[in-house]
Amino acid sequence: MRALAPVLEAVLFGVLYLWLACHTSVGECPDEATRLQIPFWIFDYGTLPIGTEPLLRISFYGFSYGTSAYGPSIVAGLLMRLVGMFTQEMGALILAARIPSVIAGVGTVLACNGIGRRLFGSTAAGLALGGLVGGLPQVAFLCAYHNNDAPSLCAAALIVYAWLLGRDENWSYRANVVLGVAIGVCALTYYFAFGFILVSVPLYFIMQGRRVRDGECSVGHMWRGASAVTAVAILVGGWFYARMGVVLHGDIFGRATAEAMRQAYAAPDALARSGKLMYESSSSPFLDMLFDFSHIAGISWVRQTALSFVGKFGFLVYELPEWCYVAYGVLLAPAAIGLVSGLRNKEKRGLALAVVLAAIPAIVMSAVYSYTSDYQAQGRYVIVVAIPLAIAVVAGVRVIGAFFAGLFGRPEVAGAGAAIACALVLVVCLALLAVAIVDVYVPEQFNGLLTGYSYWWPYMR
């Protein structure tokens, strides 16, 4: 039964995500309208776009998402062509485009389960970790429509799982392949998750370097493993950037091309949306943007990002009840204990630092982008933070559970106390998710799959 529990949890979340995907109205999901242009292009023409095509340009911003990584859109386009062999019904095609996000959600839950089991040696910890990440209302929303955020979260979780697999199996070829696949998939999603790729490089060599020092493996074995990781990552995701370098004349990341398109085609208002311009009258504009000391935006970047990280549906207009945010604050509070516990544990200190450092670039990039280019205080941009945060929460509640079990029972029952604490966390997560879906999501987002069809369809054909 313990072996089936993680699979059962993933299946239940998968059913939930699919149900949401079937009923969430289009036109109410951030970026879905503009990102769907790419799979519809693949569906119509059977080829990958270059990214500079006029049909793909976002009229307001001037650029297109075709100039950045769009792995999920490639999968969506292929699924749409498969479904198109049987029906041209619009609802079926849109649902097909949303399936990669549903699959990513299931993959995230499974990967988090594996992380919990390998990190804490407990099935309960794995279930709690999967519930914390997969049951976050914002994650459930992201898994219900076409985007790059849900796949990037899945890839980041898979990378962390590969770190632990490598640790436990002394970086076997299986672990190297899993890490290579995870890095390749991550490279095809969203650059907000690229911190996990960057941290993987020094972490791998530090872990393997210690084994070489202790005589557990040779230098040649270490480099063969690194070559295997690199080769698999290039095979899975590197080809896309090679293609970008060719079709965009050396601009492998597409940033220069996107900026040139933005300057040439964007609406004037789109060029004046940066936090720097919003707070230009402030003596410390960046800090003012983060905390809104001058009350220009009405809500600080930090607060808006934090609230929408937990859950804000639609275009950040459908909020959860205030008490839900407070409840999540209380639920996440043990993360502080878990972080201290991880840093004090010599065996886990390195991995604790790695997973925290991997998530920091997402926060920095989101804040800098809002300040320098386009003010977007959205929690989905930093959704990968859910992974280290959930790990710290599980570690914290296990410490608390073991402590109380030791107070009221024998020391040997500390493990049972930790498991009970994790079970309580899972129950609370599911209860809060149920409130979010029943009280907010269904009334506001369930307006029918084709609602808003006329809003974005002209951009696709």
C-alpha positions as CSV (number, residue, x, y, z in Angstrom):
1,M,0.0,0.0,0.0
2,R,2.9,2.4,0.8
3,A,4.2,1.8,-2.8
4,L,0.8,2.7,-4.3
5,A,0.2,5.8,-2.1
6,P,2.3,8.2,-4.2
7,V,0.8,6.9,-7.4
8,L,-2.7,7.2,-6.0
9,E,-2.0,10.8,-4.9
10,A,-0.7,11.7,-8.4
11,V,-3.7,10.1,-10.1
12,L,-6.1,12.0,-7.8
13,F,-4.3,15.3,-8.6
14,G,-4.2,14.4,-12.3
15,V,-8.0,13.9,-12.3
16,L,-8.5,17.3,-10.6
17,Y,-6.2,19.1,-13.1
18,L,-7.9,17.5,-16.0
19,W,-11.3,18.4,-14.7
20,L,-10.2,22.0,-14.2
21,A,-8.7,22.0,-17.7
22,C,-12.0,20.8,-19.2
23,H,-14.0,23.6,-17.6
24,T,-11.7,26.6,-17.2
25,S,-12.8,29.4,-19.5
26,V,-10.4,30.7,-22.1
27,G,-9.7,34.4,-22.0
28,E,-9.4,34.2,-18.2
29,C,-5.9,32.6,-18.1
30,P,-2.7,34.8,-18.2
31,D,-0.8,34.5,-21.4
32,E,-2.8,31.5,-22.7
33,A,-4.2,33.4,-25.6
34,T,-0.8,34.6,-26.8
35,R,1.0,31.3,-26.1
36,L,-1.7,29.3,-28.0
37,Q,-0.6,31.0,-31.2
38,I,2.4,28.7,-31.4
39,P,0.6,25.3,-31.1
40,F,-2.0,26.6,-33.5
41,W,0.8,27.5,-35.9
42,I,2.2,24.0,-35.6
43,F,-1.4,22.6,-36.0
44,D,-2.0,24.6,-39.1
45,Y,1.4,24.4,-40.9
46,G,3.1,21.4,-39.4
47,T,6.4,23.3,-38.8
48,L,8.0,25.2,-36.0
49,P,7.8,29.0,-36.3
50,I,10.8,31.2,-36.4
51,G,9.2,33.6,-34.0
52,T,9.3,36.8,-36.0
53,E,6.2,36.0,-38.1
54,P,3.7,38.9,-38.0
55,L,0.9,36.4,-37.2
56,L,2.6,35.5,-34.0
57,R,3.3,39.0,-32.8
58,I,1.5,40.1,-29.6
59,S,-0.1,43.3,-30.8
60,F,0.4,45.3,-27.6
61,Y,3.9,44.2,-26.7
62,G,5.2,43.8,-30.3
63,F,7.2,40.6,-29.8
64,S,6.1,36.9,-29.9
65,Y,6.7,34.0,-27.6
66,G,8.2,32.2,-30.5
67,T,11.5,34.0,-29.9
68,S,12.0,32.1,-26.5
69,A,11.8,28.5,-25.5
70,Y,8.4,26.9,-26.2
71,G,8.8,23.2,-25.6
72,P,5.3,22.8,-24.0
73,S,3.8,24.5,-27.1
74,I,5.6,22.0,-29.4
75,V,4.0,19.1,-27.4
76,A,0.7,20.9,-27.5
77,G,0.9,21.4,-31.2
78,L,1.6,17.7,-31.8
79,L,-1.3,16.7,-29.6
80,M,-3.6,19.1,-31.4
81,R,-2.6,17.5,-34.8
82,L,-3.2,14.1,-33.3
83,V,-6.7,15.1,-32.0
84,G,-7.3,16.9,-35.4
85,M,-7.2,13.6,-37.1
86,F,-10.5,12.7,-35.4
87,T,-12.2,16.1,-34.9
88,Q,-11.8,19.8,-35.6
89,E,-14.0,20.8,-32.7
90,M,-12.4,23.8,-31.0
91,G,-13.0,22.7,-27.5
92,A,-11.2,19.4,-28.2
93,L,-8.2,21.2,-29.7
94,I,-7.9,23.7,-26.8
95,L,-8.1,20.8,-24.3
96,A,-5.4,19.0,-26.3
97,A,-3.2,22.1,-25.9
98,R,-3.8,22.1,-22.2
99,I,-2.8,18.4,-21.7
100,P,1.0,19.2,-21.3
101,S,0.2,21.3,-18.3
102,V,-1.9,18.5,-16.8
103,I,0.9,16.0,-17.4
104,A,3.4,18.5,-15.9
105,G,1.2,18.7,-12.8
106,V,1.1,14.9,-12.3
107,G,4.9,14.8,-12.9
108,T,5.4,17.5,-10.3
109,V,3.5,15.5,-7.7
110,L,5.3,12.3,-8.5
111,A,8.7,14.0,-8.4
112,C,7.9,15.7,-5.1
113,N,6.8,12.4,-3.7
114,G,10.2,10.9,-4.7
115,I,12.0,13.9,-3.2
116,G,10.3,13.5,0.1
117,R,10.9,9.7,0.3
118,R,14.6,10.0,-0.6
119,L,15.2,13.1,1.5
120,F,13.3,12.0,4.7
121,G,13.0,8.3,4.2
122,S,9.3,8.5,4.8
123,T,6.2,7.8,2.6
124,A,4.2,10.3,4.7
125,A,6.8,13.0,4.0
126,G,6.6,12.3,0.3
127,L,2.8,12.5,0.3
128,A,3.0,15.8,2.3
129,L,5.5,17.3,-0.1
130,G,3.5,16.3,-3.1
131,G,0.4,17.8,-1.5
132,L,2.1,21.0,-0.5
133,V,3.3,21.7,-4.1
134,G,0.6,20.0,-6.2
135,G,-2.2,21.3,-3.9
136,L,-1.2,24.9,-3.9
137,P,-4.1,26.7,-5.5
138,Q,-1.9,28.6,-7.9
139,V,-0.3,25.4,-9.1
140,A,-3.7,23.8,-9.6
141,F,-4.6,26.8,-11.8
142,L,-1.4,26.6,-13.8
143,C,-2.0,23.0,-14.5
144,A,-5.4,23.8,-16.0
145,Y,-4.4,25.9,-19.0
146,H,-1.6,26.2,-21.6
147,N,1.5,27.8,-20.2
148,N,5.2,27.3,-19.6
149,D,5.0,27.7,-15.8
150,A,3.6,24.3,-14.9
151,P,6.2,22.4,-17.1
152,S,9.0,24.5,-15.6
153,L,7.9,23.6,-12.1
154,C,7.9,19.9,-13.1
155,A,11.3,20.1,-14.6
156,A,12.7,21.8,-11.5
157,A,11.2,19.1,-9.3
158,L,12.7,16.4,-11.5
159,I,16.1,18.1,-11.3
160,V,16.0,18.0,-7.5
161,Y,14.9,14.4,-7.6
162,A,17.9,13.6,-9.9
163,W,20.2,15.2,-7.3
164,L,18.9,12.9,-4.6
165,L,19.0,9.9,-7.0
166,G,22.6,10.6,-7.8
167,R,23.5,10.9,-4.1
168,D,21.8,7.6,-3.3
169,E,23.1,5.7,-6.3
170,N,26.6,7.3,-6.4
171,W,25.7,8.9,-9.7
172,S,24.9,5.8,-11.6
173,Y,24.3,6.1,-15.3
174,R,20.5,6.1,-14.5
175,A,20.9,9.1,-12.3
176,N,23.0,10.9,-15.0
177,V,20.4,10.2,-17.6
178,V,17.5,11.4,-15.3
179,L,19.5,14.6,-14.6
180,G,20.2,15.1,-18.3
181,V,16.6,14.7,-19.2
182,A,15.4,17.0,-16.5
183,I,17.9,19.7,-17.5
184,G,16.9,19.3,-21.2
185,V,13.2,19.6,-20.4
186,C,13.9,22.6,-18.1
187,A,15.8,24.4,-20.9
188,L,12.7,24.1,-23.1
189,T,10.4,25.7,-20.6
190,Y,10.9,29.0,-18.7
191,Y,14.0,30.8,-17.9
192,F,12.7,31.5,-14.4
193,A,13.6,27.9,-13.6
194,F,17.1,28.0,-15.1
195,G,18.6,28.5,-11.6
196,F,18.1,24.8,-11.1
197,I,20.2,24.1,-14.2
198,L,22.9,26.5,-13.1
199,V,23.2,25.0,-9.6
200,S,23.3,21.4,-11.0
201,V,26.7,22.0,-12.5
202,P,28.7,22.9,-9.3
203,L,26.6,20.5,-7.2
204,Y,27.4,17.5,-9.5
205,F,31.1,18.2,-9.4
206,I,31.2,18.9,-5.7
207,M,29.4,15.6,-5.0
208,Q,31.5,13.6,-7.4
209,G,34.7,15.4,-6.3
210,R,34.1,14.2,-2.8
211,R,33.7,10.6,-4.0
212,V,37.0,10.9,-6.0
213,R,38.7,12.3,-2.9
214,D,37.4,9.4,-0.8
215,G,38.5,6.8,-3.4
216,E,34.9,5.8,-4.2
217,C,35.2,6.6,-7.9
218,S,37.9,7.7,-10.4
219,V,38.2,11.1,-12.1
220,G,37.4,9.3,-15.4
221,H,34.2,8.0,-14.0
222,M,33.2,11.5,-12.9
223,W,33.9,13.0,-16.3
224,R,32.1,10.2,-18.1
225,G,29.1,10.9,-16.0
226,A,29.3,14.6,-16.7
227,S,29.5,13.8,-20.4
228,A,26.5,11.6,-20.2
229,V,24.4,14.3,-18.5
230,T,25.6,16.9,-21.1
231,A,24.9,14.7,-24.0
232,V,21.3,13.8,-22.9
233,A,20.6,17.4,-22.0
234,I,21.7,18.6,-25.5
235,L,19.7,15.8,-27.1
236,V,16.5,16.7,-25.2
237,G,16.8,20.5,-25.2
238,G,20.0,21.8,-26.7
239,W,18.8,21.3,-30.3
240,F,16.2,24.0,-29.8
241,Y,18.9,26.6,-29.0
242,A,21.1,25.5,-31.9
243,R,18.1,26.0,-34.2
244,M,17.4,29.4,-32.6
245,G,21.0,30.4,-33.3
246,V,20.6,29.5,-37.0
247,V,17.2,31.0,-37.7
248,L,17.8,34.1,-35.5
249,H,21.3,34.7,-36.8
250,G,23.2,33.9,-33.7
251,D,20.6,35.0,-31.1
252,I,20.4,31.6,-29.4
253,F,18.2,32.9,-26.5
254,G,16.1,35.2,-28.7
255,R,16.4,38.1,-26.2
256,A,17.9,40.5,-28.7
257,T,15.3,39.6,-31.4
258,A,12.4,40.0,-28.9
259,E,13.7,43.4,-27.8
260,A,14.1,44.6,-31.4
261,M,10.6,43.5,-32.2
262,R,9.4,45.2,-29.0
263,Q,11.0,48.5,-29.9
264,A,9.7,48.3,-33.5
265,Y,6.1,47.1,-33.0
266,A,5.0,47.6,-29.4
267,A,2.3,50.1,-28.5
268,P,3.6,53.2,-26.9
269,D,2.0,52.3,-23.5
270,A,3.8,48.9,-23.5
271,L,7.2,50.7,-23.5
272,A,6.3,52.7,-20.4
273,R,5.2,49.9,-18.0
274,S,8.4,49.4,-16.1
275,G,8.6,49.7,-12.3
276,K,11.4,52.2,-12.8
277,L,9.1,54.6,-14.6
278,M,6.2,54.0,-12.2
279,Y,8.3,55.0,-9.3
280,E,10.7,57.5,-11.0
281,S,9.7,60.2,-8.5
282,S,10.9,58.1,-5.6
283,S,14.3,58.6,-4.1
284,S,14.7,54.7,-4.0
285,P,12.5,53.5,-6.9
286,F,13.5,49.8,-6.8
287,L,12.8,49.5,-3.0
288,D,9.7,51.6,-3.5
289,M,8.5,49.2,-6.2
290,L,9.2,46.2,-3.9
291,F,7.3,47.6,-0.9
292,D,5.2,50.4,-2.3
293,F,6.2,52.9,0.3
294,S,4.7,55.8,-1.7
295,H,1.4,53.8,-2.4
296,I,1.7,54.4,-6.2
297,A,0.5,50.9,-7.2
298,G,-1.8,50.4,-4.2
299,I,-0.1,47.1,-3.4
300,S,3.6,46.3,-3.1
301,W,5.3,44.0,-5.6
302,V,6.3,41.7,-2.7
303,R,2.7,41.4,-1.4
304,Q,1.1,40.9,-4.8
305,T,3.7,38.3,-5.8
306,A,3.2,36.5,-2.5
307,L,-0.6,36.4,-2.7
308,S,-0.6,35.3,-6.3
309,F,2.0,32.7,-5.5
310,V,-0.5,31.1,-3.1
311,G,-3.5,31.7,-5.4
312,K,-5.0,34.5,-7.5
313,F,-7.1,33.3,-10.4
314,G,-7.9,34.9,-13.7
315,F,-5.8,37.9,-14.4
316,L,-5.0,38.2,-10.7
317,V,-8.5,39.4,-10.0
318,Y,-10.1,36.5,-8.2
319,E,-8.7,36.3,-4.7
320,L,-9.1,33.7,-2.1
321,P,-10.8,34.6,1.2
322,E,-8.4,36.6,3.4
323,W,-8.3,33.8,6.0
324,C,-7.0,31.4,3.4
325,Y,-3.9,33.5,2.9
326,V,-3.5,33.7,6.7
327,A,-3.9,29.9,7.0
328,Y,-1.2,29.4,4.3
329,G,1.0,31.7,6.2
330,V,0.6,29.6,9.3
331,L,1.1,26.4,7.3
332,L,4.3,27.6,5.7
333,A,5.7,29.0,9.0
334,P,7.5,25.8,10.0
335,A,9.7,26.3,6.9
336,A,12.0,28.5,9.1
337,I,12.5,25.5,11.5
338,G,13.1,23.2,8.6
339,L,15.6,25.5,7.0
340,V,17.6,25.8,10.2
341,S,17.4,22.0,10.7
342,G,18.7,21.4,7.2
343,L,21.6,23.8,7.5
344,R,22.6,22.3,10.9
345,N,22.6,18.7,9.4
346,K,26.1,18.2,7.9
347,E,24.8,15.4,5.6
348,K,21.9,17.5,4.2
349,R,23.5,21.0,4.4
350,G,24.8,21.0,0.8
351,L,21.5,19.9,-0.7
352,A,19.6,22.4,1.4
353,L,21.8,25.2,0.2
354,A,21.5,24.0,-3.4
355,V,17.8,23.9,-3.6
356,V,17.5,27.4,-2.0
357,L,20.1,28.9,-4.3
358,A,18.4,27.3,-7.3
359,A,15.2,29.2,-6.5
360,I,16.7,32.6,-5.8
361,P,17.3,33.5,-9.5
362,A,13.6,33.2,-10.2
363,I,12.8,35.9,-7.6
364,V,15.7,38.1,-8.7
365,M,14.7,37.9,-12.4
366,S,11.1,38.5,-11.7
367,A,11.8,41.6,-9.7
368,V,14.4,43.0,-12.1
369,Y,12.1,42.4,-15.1
370,S,9.3,44.2,-13.4
371,Y,11.6,47.1,-12.6
372,T,13.4,47.4,-15.9
373,S,10.9,46.3,-18.5
374,D,7.3,45.4,-17.6
375,Y,5.8,45.6,-14.1
376,Q,4.5,42.1,-13.6
377,A,4.1,41.1,-9.9
378,Q,2.9,37.6,-10.6
379,G,3.5,34.6,-8.3
380,R,3.6,32.2,-11.3
381,Y,7.0,33.6,-12.3
382,V,8.4,32.4,-9.0
383,I,6.4,29.3,-8.7
384,V,9.5,27.1,-8.5
385,V,10.1,28.6,-5.0
386,A,7.3,26.2,-4.0
387,I,9.8,23.3,-4.1
388,P,12.4,24.5,-1.5
389,L,9.6,26.0,0.5
390,A,7.6,22.8,0.7
391,I,10.8,20.8,1.5
392,A,11.5,23.2,4.4
393,V,7.9,23.0,5.6
394,V,8.0,19.2,5.7
395,A,11.3,19.2,7.5
396,G,10.0,21.7,10.0
397,V,6.8,19.8,10.8
398,R,8.7,16.6,11.1
399,V,10.9,18.3,13.7
400,I,7.8,19.6,15.5
401,G,6.0,16.2,15.4
402,A,9.0,14.4,16.7
403,F,9.5,16.9,19.5
404,F,5.9,16.5,20.8
405,A,6.0,12.8,20.4
406,G,9.1,12.8,22.5
407,L,7.4,14.9,25.2
408,F,4.3,12.8,25.5
409,G,5.7,9.4,24.7
410,R,8.9,7.4,24.4
411,P,11.7,8.8,22.2
412,E,11.4,5.8,19.9
413,V,8.0,7.0,18.8
414,A,9.4,10.2,17.4
415,G,9.2,8.8,13.9
416,A,5.4,8.2,14.3
417,G,5.0,11.8,15.5
418,A,6.8,13.1,12.4
419,A,4.6,10.9,10.2
420,I,1.4,12.2,11.9
421,A,2.6,15.8,11.5
422,C,3.1,15.2,7.8
423,A,-0.4,13.6,7.5
424,L,-1.9,16.7,9.1
425,V,-0.1,18.9,6.7
426,L,-1.5,16.9,3.8
427,V,-5.1,17.1,5.2
428,V,-4.8,20.9,5.7
429,C,-3.4,21.3,2.1
430,L,-6.3,19.4,0.6
431,A,-8.9,21.3,2.7
432,L,-7.5,24.7,1.7
433,L,-7.4,23.6,-1.9
434,A,-11.0,22.5,-1.7
435,V,-12.1,25.9,-0.3
436,A,-10.2,27.7,-3.1
437,I,-11.8,25.6,-5.8
438,V,-15.3,25.5,-4.5
439,D,-15.5,29.0,-3.1
440,V,-13.6,30.9,-5.8
441,Y,-12.4,28.9,-8.8
442,V,-15.6,27.2,-9.8
443,P,-17.8,30.3,-9.5
444,E,-15.4,32.6,-11.3
445,Q,-13.5,30.4,-13.8
446,F,-16.1,27.8,-14.8
447,N,-17.8,29.7,-17.5
448,G,-17.4,27.1,-20.2
449,L,-14.4,26.1,-22.2
450,L,-15.2,28.2,-25.2
451,T,-16.1,31.4,-23.3
452,G,-13.8,34.2,-24.5
453,Y,-13.3,32.3,-27.8
454,S,-13.9,35.5,-29.9
455,Y,-11.3,37.4,-27.8
456,W,-8.3,35.4,-28.9
457,W,-9.2,33.3,-31.9
458,P,-8.5,36.1,-34.5
459,Y,-4.8,36.0,-33.3
460,M,-4.6,32.4,-34.3
461,R,-5.9,32.2,-37.8
